[in-house]
Amino acid sequence: MARVELRQLRYFVAVAEELNFGRAAERLLIAGPSLSQQIKALERDLGVRLFDRDRRSVSLTAAGTALLPQTRALLAQADDLQQHARRLSGSEPLRLGYVNWLPADLGARTSAVAQVHLDAWVAPSHTQAARVADGSLDLAVCWVRTEDLEKHGLDARLIGADRLYAVAAGDDTGEVAVRDTVVLLDDDTTSWFSWNAYAEQLARDTGARAMRISDNGITGPAFFDHVRRSRLPVVNCPKGQTTPVPPDLVRRTVVAPEVWWTWSLVWRRSDVRGAVRAVVDALCDGVGDLGIHGPAAWLPLDDPYRA
């Protein structure tokens, strides 16, 4: 068995499928006598006869019939191993950037297809998209619009989504209509360009009140201070999606419509490396709808996943 080669096993399968040495040799692009010699060598190394053959016909023996399914399975495993090795061999690690959210099982889902290294620079969505475009990153998880994809020559697939809520003073935890909320926009466009674009359209589409601030209070303690000063509930930003709400404030579900923020996995449209596409498939296959296409859902007009 130590002398058996994958090449010989492929020859065995070809002859078994053609049941004709001449046709199998043509298919394999080798000479007929050479194919016959390789099959004899395989039979000798395995210790069984695989074919009954005479001048007019070729047929599988009982041993050949029994070994054929296992041989096909073994060759399929070998092909999978070679593809996996090609993805990993000689390629530098893929650099993945993000804003603040990543799938919890990212490592487990990508380890089998590529070496993915998280970039240490956590930056806003528009910055990460631009870094993918200029080659500083290979992929990024960020919020993008269709115009951003076209501007930077990027492709995107849905990888996650957050349903936004509102934070309010008082003890009313009931639902609140978007038109009865405040949405903050920050003068610091370097940090908050993407959020501002999203929030401005949310206000235009739903009647929410847009309020400008200049203290980077879109998230963190400053955000909660704005909530305390506001007479209306304030829509949260995805960067603060999992931040605990202080005990003097409450979360309220936003309705009419439901407000959704999408996370995209983006990569350069011109990047045809197999490892990149393998990571995209590993992270995005099976993601599903996530609720963003429900009848009560709202997405910005230029969101790539708006139906």
LONU-691922 format. One record per residue: residue number from 1; residue in one letter; x, y, z of N, C-alpha, C in turn. Coordinates in steps of 0.1 Angstrom, whole numbers, padded with zeros to 4 digits. Layout:
LONU-691922
- i|aa|neast|nnorth|nup|caeast|canorth|caup|ceast|cnorth|cup
- NUM|A|X|Y|Z|X|Y|Z|X|Y|Z
...
This chain:
LONU-691922
- i|aa|neast|nnorth|nup|caeast|canorth|caup|ceast|cnorth|cup
- 1|M|0008|-0012|0000|0000|0000|0000|0009|0013|0000
- 2|A|0021|0012|0006|0029|0024|0006|0033|0028|-0008
- 3|R|0033|0019|-0018|0037|0023|-0031|0025|0028|-0040
- 4|V|0013|0026|-0035|0001|0031|-0042|0001|0046|-0044
- 5|E|-0001|0050|-0056|-0001|0065|-0059|-0016|0069|-0062
- 6|L|-0019|0082|-0059|-0032|0088|-0062|-0034|0087|-0077
- 7|R|-0023|0089|-0085|-0024|0088|-0100|-0030|0075|-0104
- 8|Q|-0025|0064|-0098|-0029|0051|-0101|-0044|0049|-0098
- 9|L|-0048|0054|-0086|-0062|0053|-0082|-0071|0061|-0092
- 10|R|-0066|0072|-0097|-0074|0079|-0107|-0076|0071|-0120
- 11|Y|-0065|0064|-0124|-0065|0055|-0135|-0076|0044|-0133
- 12|F|-0076|0038|-0121|-0085|0028|-0118|-0100|0033|-0120
- 13|V|-0103|0045|-0115|-0116|0050|-0116|-0120|0052|-0130
- 14|A|-0111|0058|-0138|-0113|0061|-0152|-0117|0048|-0160
- 15|V|-0109|0037|-0158|-0111|0025|-0164|-0124|0019|-0160
- 16|A|-0127|0020|-0147|-0140|0014|-0141|-0152|0021|-0147
- 17|E|-0151|0034|-0150|-0162|0042|-0156|-0163|0040|-0171
- 18|E|-0152|0038|-0178|-0153|0036|-0192|-0155|0021|-0196
- 19|L|-0149|0012|-0187|-0149|-0002|-0190|-0143|-0005|-0204
- 20|N|-0133|0003|-0207|-0126|0003|-0220|-0112|0009|-0218
- 21|F|-0102|0002|-0220|-0088|0008|-0218|-0085|0019|-0228
- 22|G|-0089|0017|-0240|-0086|0027|-0251|-0093|0040|-0247
- 23|R|-0106|0040|-0244|-0113|0052|-0241|-0108|0059|-0228
- 24|A|-0105|0050|-0218|-0099|0056|-0206|-0086|0062|-0208
- 25|A|-0077|0056|-0217|-0064|0062|-0220|-0066|0076|-0227
- 26|E|-0075|0077|-0236|-0078|0090|-0243|-0083|0100|-0233
- 27|R|-0091|0096|-0224|-0096|0105|-0213|-0085|0110|-0204
- 28|L|-0076|0101|-0201|-0065|0105|-0192|-0053|0111|-0199
- 29|L|-0053|0111|-0212|-0043|0117|-0221|-0029|0109|-0218
- 30|I|-0030|0096|-0218|-0018|0088|-0217|-0019|0076|-0227
- 31|A|-0008|0070|-0229|-0008|0059|-0239|-0015|0047|-0233
- 32|G|-0022|0039|-0242|-0029|0027|-0237|-0020|0017|-0230
- 33|P|-0009|0013|-0236|0000|0003|-0229|0005|0008|-0215
- 34|S|0007|0021|-0214|0011|0027|-0201|0000|0025|-0191
- 35|L|-0012|0028|-0195|-0024|0027|-0186|-0025|0012|-0181
- 36|S|-0024|0003|-0191|-0025|-0011|-0187|-0014|-0015|-0177
- 37|Q|-0002|-0010|-0179|0009|-0013|-0170|0006|-0008|-0156
- 38|Q|0001|0005|-0155|-0002|0011|-0142|-0013|0003|-0135
- 39|I|-0023|-0001|-0142|-0034|-0009|-0135|-0028|-0022|-0130
- 40|K|-0020|-0029|-0138|-0014|-0041|-0133|-0005|-0039|-0120
- 41|A|0002|-0027|-0120|0010|-0024|-0109|0002|-0021|-0097
- 42|L|-0010|-0015|-0099|-0019|-0012|-0088|-0025|-0025|-0082
- 43|E|-0029|-0034|-0091|-0034|-0047|-0087|-0024|-0055|-0079
- 44|R|-0011|-0054|-0083|0000|-0061|-0076|0001|-0055|-0062
- 45|D|0002|-0042|-0061|0004|-0035|-0048|-0008|-0037|-0039
- 46|L|-0020|-0038|-0044|-0032|-0040|-0036|-0034|-0055|-0032
- 47|G|-0029|-0063|-0041|-0030|-0078|-0038|-0043|-0083|-0043
- 48|V|-0050|-0076|-0052|-0063|-0081|-0057|-0064|-0078|-0072
- 49|R|-0072|-0086|-0079|-0074|-0083|-0093|-0086|-0074|-0094
- 50|L|-0085|-0062|-0101|-0096|-0052|-0101|-0105|-0055|-0114
- 51|F|-0099|-0060|-0124|-0107|-0061|-0137|-0105|-0075|-0143
- 52|D|-0116|-0080|-0148|-0115|-0092|-0157|-0115|-0086|-0172
- 53|R|-0105|-0090|-0179|-0104|-0084|-0193|-0099|-0095|-0203
- 54|D|-0105|-0093|-0215|-0100|-0101|-0226|-0100|-0092|-0238
- 55|R|-0098|-0098|-0250|-0097|-0089|-0262|-0109|-0081|-0265
- 56|R|-0121|-0086|-0260|-0134|-0079|-0264|-0140|-0071|-0253
- 57|S|-0137|-0074|-0240|-0145|-0067|-0230|-0136|-0065|-0217
- 58|V|-0141|-0056|-0209|-0135|-0053|-0196|-0146|-0052|-0186
- 59|S|-0145|-0059|-0175|-0155|-0058|-0164|-0148|-0058|-0151
- 60|L|-0155|-0052|-0141|-0150|-0051|-0127|-0151|-0065|-0120
- 61|T|-0141|-0068|-0113|-0142|-0080|-0105|-0150|-0077|-0092
- 62|A|-0153|-0086|-0084|-0160|-0084|-0071|-0152|-0074|-0063
- 63|A|-0139|-0076|-0062|-0130|-0068|-0055|-0130|-0054|-0060
- 64|G|-0129|-0053|-0074|-0129|-0039|-0080|-0142|-0032|-0077
- 65|T|-0153|-0039|-0078|-0166|-0033|-0075|-0167|-0028|-0060
- 66|A|-0161|-0036|-0051|-0162|-0032|-0037|-0152|-0020|-0034
- 67|L|-0141|-0019|-0041|-0131|-0009|-0038|-0134|0004|-0045
- 68|L|-0143|0004|-0055|-0145|0016|-0063|-0151|0028|-0055
- 69|P|-0162|0026|-0047|-0167|0037|-0039|-0157|0043|-0029
- 70|Q|-0149|0034|-0023|-0139|0039|-0013|-0128|0047|-0021
- 71|T|-0124|0042|-0033|-0114|0049|-0040|-0119|0063|-0044
- 72|R|-0132|0064|-0049|-0137|0077|-0052|-0137|0086|-0040
- 73|A|-0141|0081|-0028|-0141|0089|-0016|-0127|0094|-0012
- 74|L|-0117|0085|-0014|-0104|0088|-0011|-0099|0099|-0020
- 75|L|-0102|0099|-0033|-0097|0109|-0042|-0104|0122|-0039
- 76|A|-0117|0122|-0035|-0124|0134|-0032|-0117|0141|-0020
- 77|Q|-0113|0133|-0010|-0106|0138|0002|-0093|0144|-0002
- 78|A|-0086|0138|-0011|-0073|0143|-0016|-0075|0156|-0023
- 79|D|-0086|0157|-0031|-0088|0170|-0038|-0091|0181|-0028
- 80|D|-0099|0178|-0018|-0102|0188|-0007|-0090|0192|0000
- 81|L|-0081|0183|0003|-0068|0186|0009|-0060|0195|0001
- 82|Q|-0059|0192|-0012|-0051|0201|-0021|-0057|0215|-0022
- 83|Q|-0070|0216|-0023|-0076|0229|-0024|-0074|0237|-0011
- 84|H|-0075|0231|0001|-0072|0237|0013|-0058|0242|0014
- 85|A|-0049|0233|0010|-0034|0237|0010|-0031|0248|0001
- 86|R|-0038|0249|-0011|-0036|0260|-0021|-0040|0273|-0014
- 87|R|-0051|0272|-0007|-0056|0285|0000|-0046|0290|0010
- 88|L|-0039|0281|0017|-0030|0285|0028|-0016|0286|0024
- 89|S|-0011|0279|0014|0003|0279|0011|0008|0292|0004
- 90|G|0019|0297|0010|0026|0308|0004|0018|0321|0004
- 91|S|0007|0322|0010|-0001|0335|0009|0001|0342|0022
- 92|E|0002|0355|0022|0003|0363|0034|-0011|0363|0040
- 93|P|-0012|0365|0054|-0024|0365|0060|-0034|0375|0055
- 94|L|-0046|0373|0054|-0056|0383|0050|-0059|0392|0062
- 95|R|-0059|0405|0059|-0061|0415|0069|-0076|0419|0069
- 96|L|-0082|0418|0080|-0096|0421|0082|-0098|0432|0092
- 97|G|-0104|0443|0087|-0107|0455|0095|-0121|0455|0100
- 98|Y|-0124|0462|0110|-0138|0463|0115|-0140|0476|0122
- 99|V|-0153|0479|0126|-0156|0491|0133|-0158|0488|0148
- 100|N|-0167|0480|0151|-0169|0476|0165|-0176|0462|0166
- 101|W|-0181|0457|0155|-0189|0444|0156|-0182|0434|0146
- 102|L|-0181|0422|0151|-0177|0411|0144|-0185|0398|0147
- 103|P|-0187|0389|0138|-0193|0376|0142|-0186|0370|0154
- 104|A|-0193|0364|0164|-0187|0359|0175|-0178|0346|0172
- 105|D|-0182|0339|0161|-0175|0327|0157|-0166|0329|0145
- 106|L|-0161|0341|0143|-0153|0344|0131|-0141|0335|0130
- 107|G|-0134|0333|0141|-0122|0324|0140|-0125|0310|0136
- 108|A|-0136|0305|0142|-0139|0291|0139|-0144|0289|0125
- 109|R|-0150|0299|0119|-0156|0298|0106|-0145|0301|0095
- 110|T|-0135|0308|0098|-0125|0311|0088|-0112|0303|0089
- 111|S|-0109|0296|0100|-0097|0289|0102|-0094|0278|0092
- 112|A|-0105|0272|0087|-0103|0261|0077|-0100|0266|0063
- 113|V|-0102|0279|0060|-0100|0283|0046|-0090|0294|0044
- 114|A|-0085|0301|0055|-0075|0311|0053|-0069|0316|0066
- 115|Q|-0058|0322|0066|-0052|0329|0077|-0057|0343|0078
- 116|V|-0067|0345|0087|-0073|0358|0089|-0067|0365|0101
- 117|H|-0061|0377|0099|-0056|0385|0110|-0065|0398|0112
- 118|L|-0070|0400|0124|-0077|0412|0126|-0068|0424|0127
- 119|D|-0071|0435|0120|-0063|0447|0120|-0065|0454|0133
- 120|A|-0054|0459|0139|-0055|0466|0152|-0062|0479|0151
- 121|W|-0062|0486|0140|-0068|0499|0139|-0083|0498|0137
- 122|V|-0090|0500|0148|-0105|0501|0147|-0109|0515|0143
- 123|A|-0116|0516|0131|-0118|0529|0125|-0133|0529|0121
- 124|P|-0138|0541|0118|-0152|0543|0113|-0154|0535|0100
- 125|S|-0167|0533|0096|-0170|0525|0085|-0164|0531|0072
- 126|H|-0166|0544|0070|-0161|0550|0057|-0146|0549|0056
- 127|T|-0139|0549|0067|-0124|0548|0067|-0120|0534|0064
- 128|Q|-0127|0524|0069|-0124|0510|0067|-0127|0506|0052
- 129|A|-0138|0511|0047|-0141|0509|0033|-0130|0514|0024
- 130|A|-0125|0527|0027|-0114|0533|0019|-0101|0525|0020
- 131|R|-0099|0519|0032|-0086|0512|0034|-0087|0499|0026
- 132|V|-0098|0493|0025|-0099|0481|0016|-0097|0485|0001
- 133|A|-0102|0496|-0003|-0100|0501|-0016|-0086|0503|-0020
- 134|D|-0078|0509|-0010|-0064|0513|-0013|-0055|0501|-0010
- 135|G|-0060|0490|-0006|-0051|0478|-0004|-0046|0477|0010
- 136|S|-0049|0486|0019|-0044|0486|0033|-0050|0474|0041
- 137|L|-0062|0470|0036|-0070|0459|0042|-0074|0450|0030
- 138|D|-0076|0437|0033|-0081|0428|0023|-0096|0427|0024
- 139|L|-0102|0428|0036|-0116|0428|0038|-0119|0437|0050
- 140|A|-0132|0441|0051|-0136|0448|0063|-0151|0446|0066
- 141|V|-0154|0446|0079|-0169|0446|0083|-0172|0460|0086
- 142|C|-0182|0466|0078|-0185|0480|0080|-0199|0483|0074
- 143|W|-0204|0495|0076|-0216|0499|0070|-0213|0507|0057
- 144|V|-0219|0503|0046|-0216|0510|0033|-0230|0512|0026
- 145|R|-0229|0522|0017|-0240|0525|0008|-0236|0520|-0006
- 146|T|-0246|0518|-0014|-0243|0514|-0028|-0233|0524|-0035
- 147|E|-0235|0537|-0032|-0226|0547|-0038|-0211|0545|-0034
- 148|D|-0210|0540|-0021|-0196|0538|-0016|-0190|0526|-0023
- 149|L|-0198|0516|-0026|-0193|0504|-0033|-0188|0508|-0047
- 150|E|-0196|0516|-0054|-0193|0520|-0067|-0181|0530|-0067
- 151|K|-0180|0539|-0058|-0169|0548|-0057|-0156|0541|-0055
- 152|H|-0156|0531|-0046|-0143|0525|-0043|-0140|0512|-0050
- 153|G|-0150|0508|-0059|-0148|0495|-0066|-0148|0483|-0057
- 154|L|-0158|0483|-0048|-0159|0472|-0038|-0171|0463|-0041
- 155|D|-0171|0451|-0036|-0182|0442|-0036|-0186|0440|-0021
- 156|A|-0198|0436|-0018|-0202|0435|-0004|-0213|0424|-0003
- 157|R|-0212|0417|0009|-0223|0408|0012|-0227|0411|0026
- 158|L|-0240|0408|0029|-0246|0410|0042|-0240|0400|0052
- 159|I|-0235|0405|0063|-0229|0396|0073|-0236|0398|0087
- 160|G|-0243|0409|0089|-0250|0411|0102|-0259|0423|0101
- 161|A|-0267|0425|0112|-0276|0436|0112|-0280|0439|0127
- 162|D|-0281|0452|0130|-0286|0456|0143|-0299|0463|0142
- 163|R|-0309|0459|0150|-0321|0467|0151|-0318|0478|0162
- 164|L|-0320|0491|0158|-0317|0501|0167|-0328|0504|0177
- 165|Y|-0325|0509|0189|-0335|0512|0199|-0334|0526|0203
- 166|A|-0342|0531|0212|-0340|0544|0218|-0338|0543|0233
- 167|V|-0331|0553|0238|-0328|0554|0252|-0335|0567|0257
- 168|A|-0342|0566|0269|-0350|0577|0274|-0349|0578|0289
- 169|A|-0352|0590|0294|-0353|0592|0308|-0367|0588|0313
- 170|G|-0368|0586|0326|-0381|0582|0331|-0382|0567|0332
- 171|D|-0394|0562|0334|-0396|0547|0336|-0405|0541|0325
- 172|D|-0409|0549|0315|-0417|0543|0304|-0408|0534|0295
- 173|T|-0411|0521|0295|-0403|0512|0286|-0411|0507|0274
- 174|G|-0422|0514|0272|-0431|0510|0261|-0425|0514|0247
- 175|E|-0431|0509|0237|-0426|0512|0223|-0428|0527|0220
- 176|V|-0419|0532|0211|-0420|0546|0207|-0418|0546|0192
- 177|A|-0427|0554|0186|-0426|0556|0171|-0414|0565|0168
- 178|V|-0408|0562|0157|-0396|0569|0153|-0398|0584|0152
- 179|R|-0410|0588|0148|-0413|0603|0147|-0412|0610|0160
- 180|D|-0413|0602|0171|-0413|0608|0184|-0399|0606|0191
- 181|T|-0389|0605|0183|-0375|0603|0188|-0366|0614|0183
- 182|V|-0354|0615|0189|-0343|0624|0185|-0332|0615|0179
- 183|V|-0326|0620|0169|-0314|0613|0163|-0303|0623|0163
- 184|L|-0291|0620|0169|-0280|0629|0170|-0271|0629|0158
- 185|L|-0266|0641|0154|-0256|0642|0143|-0244|0650|0149
- 186|D|-0232|0645|0147|-0220|0651|0153|-0213|0660|0143
- 187|D|-0207|0671|0147|-0200|0680|0138|-0186|0674|0134
- 188|D|-0182|0664|0141|-0169|0657|0138|-0172|0647|0127
- 189|T|-0171|0651|0115|-0173|0642|0104|-0162|0632|0101
- 190|T|-0150|0635|0106|-0140|0625|0105|-0143|0612|0112
- 191|S|-0149|0613|0123|-0153|0601|0131|-0167|0596|0128
- 192|W|-0176|0605|0124|-0190|0602|0123|-0197|0604|0110
- 193|F|-0189|0604|0099|-0194|0606|0086|-0205|0596|0082
- 194|S|-0202|0583|0084|-0212|0573|0081|-0224|0574|0089
- 195|W|-0223|0575|0102|-0235|0577|0111|-0243|0589|0107
- 196|N|-0236|0600|0104|-0244|0612|0100|-0252|0610|0088
- 197|A|-0246|0603|0078|-0253|0601|0065|-0265|0592|0068
- 198|Y|-0264|0582|0077|-0275|0573|0080|-0285|0581|0088
- 199|A|-0281|0589|0098|-0291|0596|0107|-0298|0607|0099
- 200|E|-0292|0614|0090|-0298|0624|0083|-0310|0618|0074
- 201|Q|-0307|0607|0068|-0318|0600|0060|-0329|0595|0069
- 202|L|-0325|0590|0081|-0335|0585|0090|-0345|0596|0094
- 203|A|-0339|0608|0097|-0348|0619|0100|-0356|0623|0089
- 204|R|-0351|0624|0077|-0359|0628|0065|-0370|0618|0062
- 205|D|-0367|0606|0063|-0377|0595|0060|-0388|0593|0070
- 206|T|-0385|0595|0083|-0394|0591|0093|-0400|0603|0102
- 207|G|-0394|0614|0100|-0399|0625|0109|-0392|0626|0122
- 208|A|-0382|0618|0125|-0374|0619|0137|-0367|0633|0137
- 209|R|-0365|0638|0149|-0359|0651|0150|-0344|0650|0150
- 210|A|-0337|0656|0141|-0323|0656|0140|-0317|0667|0149
- 211|M|-0308|0664|0157|-0302|0674|0166|-0286|0673|0165
- 212|R|-0280|0685|0162|-0266|0685|0160|-0259|0687|0173
- 213|I|-0248|0680|0175|-0239|0681|0187|-0225|0683|0182
- 214|S|-0216|0686|0192|-0202|0688|0188|-0193|0683|0199
- 215|D|-0197|0673|0206|-0189|0667|0217|-0186|0652|0216
- 216|N|-0188|0647|0203|-0186|0632|0201|-0195|0624|0210
- 217|G|-0207|0630|0213|-0216|0623|0222|-0226|0613|0215
- 218|I|-0221|0608|0203|-0230|0598|0197|-0230|0585|0205
- 219|T|-0219|0582|0212|-0219|0571|0221|-0212|0575|0235
- 220|G|-0212|0566|0244|-0205|0568|0257|-0213|0576|0267
- 221|P|-0206|0581|0277|-0212|0589|0288|-0219|0602|0282
- 222|A|-0213|0608|0272|-0218|0620|0267|-0232|0617|0260
- 223|F|-0233|0606|0254|-0246|0602|0248|-0257|0602|0259
- 224|F|-0254|0595|0270|-0264|0594|0280|-0267|0608|0286
- 225|D|-0257|0617|0286|-0260|0631|0291|-0270|0637|0281
- 226|H|-0268|0635|0268|-0278|0641|0259|-0292|0635|0261
- 227|V|-0293|0622|0264|-0306|0616|0267|-0312|0623|0279
- 228|R|-0304|0625|0289|-0310|0631|0301|-0315|0645|0299
- 229|R|-0309|0652|0290|-0313|0666|0287|-0325|0666|0277
- 230|S|-0327|0656|0270|-0337|0655|0259|-0351|0653|0265
- 231|R|-0361|0659|0259|-0375|0656|0262|-0380|0644|0255
- 232|L|-0373|0639|0245|-0377|0628|0237|-0367|0617|0238
- 233|P|-0371|0604|0236|-0361|0593|0235|-0351|0596|0224
- 234|V|-0339|0591|0226|-0328|0593|0216|-0324|0580|0210
- 235|V|-0324|0579|0197|-0320|0567|0190|-0305|0564|0192
- 236|N|-0302|0552|0195|-0289|0548|0198|-0281|0546|0185
- 237|C|-0268|0546|0186|-0259|0543|0174|-0254|0529|0176
- 238|P|-0252|0522|0165|-0247|0508|0166|-0234|0506|0174
- 239|K|-0226|0516|0174|-0213|0515|0182|-0216|0514|0197
- 240|G|-0229|0518|0201|-0232|0516|0215|-0243|0506|0217
- 241|Q|-0244|0497|0207|-0256|0487|0207|-0256|0478|0220
- 242|T|-0244|0475|0225|-0244|0465|0236|-0239|0472|0249
- 243|T|-0238|0486|0249|-0234|0493|0261|-0246|0493|0271
- 244|P|-0243|0489|0284|-0254|0489|0294|-0259|0503|0296
- 245|V|-0273|0503|0297|-0279|0516|0299|-0279|0519|0314
- 246|P|-0275|0531|0318|-0275|0535|0332|-0288|0533|0339
- 247|P|-0288|0531|0352|-0301|0527|0359|-0311|0538|0359
- 248|D|-0307|0551|0357|-0317|0562|0356|-0323|0563|0343
- 249|L|-0319|0555|0333|-0325|0556|0319|-0330|0542|0315
- 250|V|-0338|0542|0305|-0345|0530|0300|-0343|0528|0285
- 251|R|-0343|0516|0281|-0344|0513|0266|-0358|0512|0262
- 252|R|-0361|0517|0250|-0374|0517|0244|-0373|0511|0230
- 253|T|-0382|0502|0226|-0382|0496|0213|-0388|0507|0203
- 254|V|-0381|0509|0192|-0385|0518|0182|-0393|0511|0171
- 255|V|-0405|0517|0168|-0414|0511|0159|-0419|0521|0149
- 256|A|-0426|0516|0139|-0433|0525|0129|-0424|0535|0122
- 257|P|-0413|0530|0116|-0409|0517|0113|-0399|0511|0123
- 258|E|-0395|0498|0121|-0384|0493|0128|-0371|0498|0121
- 259|V|-0361|0502|0129|-0349|0509|0123|-0338|0499|0123
- 260|W|-0332|0496|0111|-0322|0486|0110|-0309|0492|0105
- 261|W|-0298|0487|0110|-0285|0491|0105|-0278|0478|0100
- 262|T|-0273|0478|0088|-0267|0466|0082|-0251|0467|0083
- 263|W|-0246|0455|0085|-0231|0453|0085|-0228|0445|0072
- 264|S|-0218|0450|0064|-0214|0444|0052|-0200|0439|0054
- 265|L|-0197|0427|0047|-0183|0423|0045|-0179|0428|0032
- 266|V|-0169|0436|0031|-0165|0442|0018|-0151|0438|0014
- 267|W|-0149|0437|0001|-0136|0434|-0005|-0135|0440|-0019
- 268|R|-0123|0441|-0024|-0121|0448|-0037|-0127|0439|-0048
- 269|R|-0134|0446|-0057|-0140|0439|-0068|-0130|0432|-0077
- 270|S|-0118|0438|-0077|-0107|0433|-0086|-0099|0422|-0079
- 271|D|-0102|0419|-0067|-0094|0409|-0059|-0100|0395|-0062
- 272|V|-0094|0387|-0070|-0099|0374|-0074|-0092|0363|-0066
- 273|R|-0085|0366|-0056|-0078|0355|-0048|-0088|0345|-0042
- 274|G|-0085|0333|-0043|-0094|0323|-0038|-0096|0324|-0023
- 275|A|-0086|0327|-0016|-0087|0328|-0001|-0097|0339|0003
- 276|V|-0097|0350|-0004|-0106|0361|-0001|-0121|0356|-0003
- 277|R|-0123|0350|-0015|-0137|0345|-0017|-0141|0334|-0007
- 278|A|-0131|0326|-0003|-0134|0315|0006|-0138|0321|0020
- 279|V|-0132|0332|0024|-0135|0338|0037|-0149|0345|0036
- 280|V|-0152|0351|0024|-0165|0357|0023|-0176|0346|0024
- 281|D|-0174|0335|0017|-0184|0325|0017|-0185|0319|0031
- 282|A|-0174|0317|0038|-0174|0311|0052|-0182|0320|0061
- 283|L|-0181|0333|0060|-0187|0342|0069|-0201|0346|0065
- 284|C|-0204|0346|0052|-0217|0351|0048|-0227|0341|0044
- 285|D|-0223|0329|0040|-0232|0318|0036|-0241|0315|0048
- 286|G|-0254|0315|0046|-0263|0311|0056|-0267|0322|0065
- 287|V|-0262|0334|0063|-0266|0346|0071|-0281|0348|0071
- 288|G|-0287|0347|0060|-0302|0349|0059|-0306|0363|0059
- 289|D|-0319|0365|0062|-0325|0378|0061|-0323|0387|0073
- 290|L|-0322|0381|0085|-0319|0388|0097|-0330|0398|0101
- 291|G|-0341|0398|0094|-0352|0407|0098|-0353|0420|0090
- 292|I|-0343|0423|0082|-0342|0436|0075|-0352|0438|0064
- 293|H|-0358|0427|0060|-0368|0428|0049|-0382|0426|0054
- 294|G|-0384|0427|0067|-0398|0426|0072|-0407|0438|0067
- 295|P|-0420|0436|0068|-0429|0447|0063|-0427|0460|0071
- 296|A|-0423|0459|0083|-0422|0471|0091|-0407|0477|0092
- 297|A|-0398|0471|0084|-0384|0474|0086|-0381|0487|0077
- 298|W|-0371|0495|0082|-0366|0506|0075|-0351|0505|0073
- 299|L|-0347|0507|0060|-0333|0508|0057|-0331|0521|0048
- 300|P|-0319|0527|0049|-0317|0538|0040|-0319|0535|0025
- 301|L|-0323|0545|0018|-0325|0543|0004|-0314|0537|-0004
- 302|D|-0301|0540|0000|-0290|0535|-0007|-0283|0523|-0001
- 303|D|-0291|0517|0009|-0285|0505|0015|-0284|0494|0005
- 304|P|-0273|0486|0004|-0272|0476|-0007|-0282|0465|-0005
- 305|Y|-0288|0463|0006|-0297|0452|0008|-0312|0456|0009
- 306|R|-0315|0469|0006|-0328|0473|0005|-0336|0467|-0006
- 307|A|-0347|0461|-0004|-0354|0453|-0014|-0361|0463|-0024
